[in-house]
Amino acid sequence: MKKILYFLYKGKKVPHNSFYGDKWFLDFDASTYFTPFESDFVDITLGDYGWVKTTNLKAILFIVAFSTVLIEHKIFDSKIKTTKVTMSKLWLVYYIFGM
């Protein structure tokens, strides 16, 4: 069974008309993470970093940057019934404009 976790992230506002809001869905079985929002990154250096094939073979997505994303999330300890807010670092996250 795949583990898919849902996190709120700390960062800038997402672009206008985005339906994602401040949410990330993380699949910890995934080998790579992607975002279409440049504002998600701590810092960023744009460049030509290759491409990604999708199930639609005509829709090749180009990686235009990669960097680190910080995710602020809550951890609930069920034994002592406490919640702690923590920050996790996701690296390597690829930026794919228009994804």
N, C-alpha and C positions, 0 to 999 in steps of 0.2 A: 504494500500500500504506500502510495506517495505521500510525503509530508508536504503540505502546502500551508504556509503560514501567512497571516495577514498582519501587516504592520502599518502604523501611521508613521510618516517620516517627518523629520525636522528639516525644513528647507524653505526656499522661496515659493511664492505662489505659482501654481501651474499656469500654463498659457490659457488665454481666453478660449472658451468653448470646449475645454477638456472635460471629459466625463469621468476621469480618474480621480480628481480631487487630490487630497494628500494621502493616497493609499498605495501600498505596494503589496503585491501577492508574490511570495517567494516560494519556489519549488526547490528544496534543498537537494533534490536529485539532479537538478539541472547543472550542466557543465559551464554555462555562461549566463550572465545577466545583461539585459539591455534596457535602455530607456530612450524615449523620444524627446525628453525634456533636458535641455542644456542646464537649466537652473537646478537640477537635482544634484549636480556635482559640487564637491568642495572646491576644486580648481579644475581647469580643463585646458588642454592644448589641442587645437584642431589640426587635422592632417588627413592623409589618405592611408587608412589602415585595413584595406581589403573590403570584402563583401561577405554577405550571408545569403545562402540559398533558402528559399521558403518552399512550402508545399506547392505554391503556384510558381512553376519554373520560370515564368515570364517576369516575376516580381523579385528582382534581385535588390537587396537592401545594402547600401554602402555604409561602412563604419567610418564616421568622420572624426571620432575622438574616443578616448577612454580615460577613465580616472577612478576616483573614489567617491562613494556615496555614503553619507552617514544616516543611519536609521535610528530614530528614537522610538522605543517601544516599552511596553510594560511586561514584567514577569510576575506571574502569580504563584506564590508558594502555598499549595493547598494544605500542607502539614501545619503551618503556623498561621495560615489565613492572612498573609500580608502581600502587598503588591509593591514592587520596586520598579521605578523608571530607570532605564539604562540606555546607553548609546552603543550601537554596533556599527562596525565598519564593513561595508561591502566593497571588495576590490577583487577583481577587475570588472568594472561595469562599462559596457560599450554604449556610446551615444550614436543612435541611428536616427538621423533627422527624417521626419515624415513616416516613421514606423506606425 
